[in-house]
Amino acid sequence: VSLWDVDELVCVRCFSRLDWPVRTLSFSHDGKMLASASEDHFIDIAEVETDRVSFCHPDWCAVVQAILLPQPPK
């Protein structure tokens, strides 16, 4: 997964933990977290600014859809 600055047309960050082609990705409501998944059998949730893994959820099969909640519960 590559994150691009569309005004400058430059790649600002690469999230390279997935070996298979990305099947789904989702940003958190505030744009600070990115969930991505593929046929690697896990969902990777990372901080957008640092690429630090926040959570890695293993799964027994290929993941075809991952959605972050639109807003955390209050």
C-alpha positions in Angstrom: 0.0 0.0 0.0 1.4 3.4 -1.0 0.1 6.7 0.4 0.5 9.6 -2.1 0.4 13.4 -1.8 -1.8 14.2 -4.8 -0.8 17.9 -4.8 2.9 17.1 -5.1 2.5 13.7 -6.9 5.0 12.0 -4.5 4.7 8.8 -2.4 4.8 9.9 1.3 4.6 6.5 2.9 4.7 2.7 2.0 3.0 0.1 4.1 4.8 -3.1 3.0 3.8 -5.9 5.3 1.5 -7.7 2.8 3.0 -10.1 0.4 -0.1 -10.7 -1.7 -2.0 -8.0 -3.7 -4.1 -5.8 -1.5 -7.8 -6.7 -1.6 -9.2 -4.1 0.8 -8.2 -1.0 2.8 -10.0 1.4 5.0 -9.1 4.6 6.9 -10.4 5.4 10.3 -12.9 8.3 10.7 -10.1 10.7 11.6 -7.6 9.4 8.9 -5.0 8.4 11.5 -5.3 4.6 11.1 -5.2 2.4 8.0 -6.5 -1.1 7.8 -5.3 -3.2 4.9 -5.7 -6.9 4.0 -5.0 -9.4 1.3 -4.6 -13.2 0.9 -1.9 -13.1 3.6 -4.5 -14.3 6.2 -4.3 -11.2 8.4 -5.7 -7.7 8.7 -3.0 -5.1 9.3 -3.9 -1.9 11.2 -1.2 0.8 11.2 -0.8 4.4 12.2 -0.7 6.5 9.0 1.9 9.0 10.1 4.4 6.5 11.5 3.6 3.1 9.8 3.7 1.6 13.3 1.6 -1.5 13.6 -1.2 -0.8 15.9 -2.9 -4.2 15.6 -2.5 -7.3 13.4 -5.5 -9.7 13.4 -4.7 -13.2 12.1 -7.3 -15.0 10.1 -7.6 -18.5 8.7 -8.4 -17.5 5.1 -7.9 -14.6 2.6 -9.5 -11.4 3.7 -11.6 -9.7 1.1 -13.1 -6.8 3.1 -12.0 -4.9 6.2 -13.8 -1.8 7.4 -12.9 0.4 10.4 -15.8 1.8 12.4 -16.7 5.3 11.3 -16.3 6.7 14.8 -15.3 5.2 18.1 -18.1 4.6 20.6 -18.5 7.2 23.3 
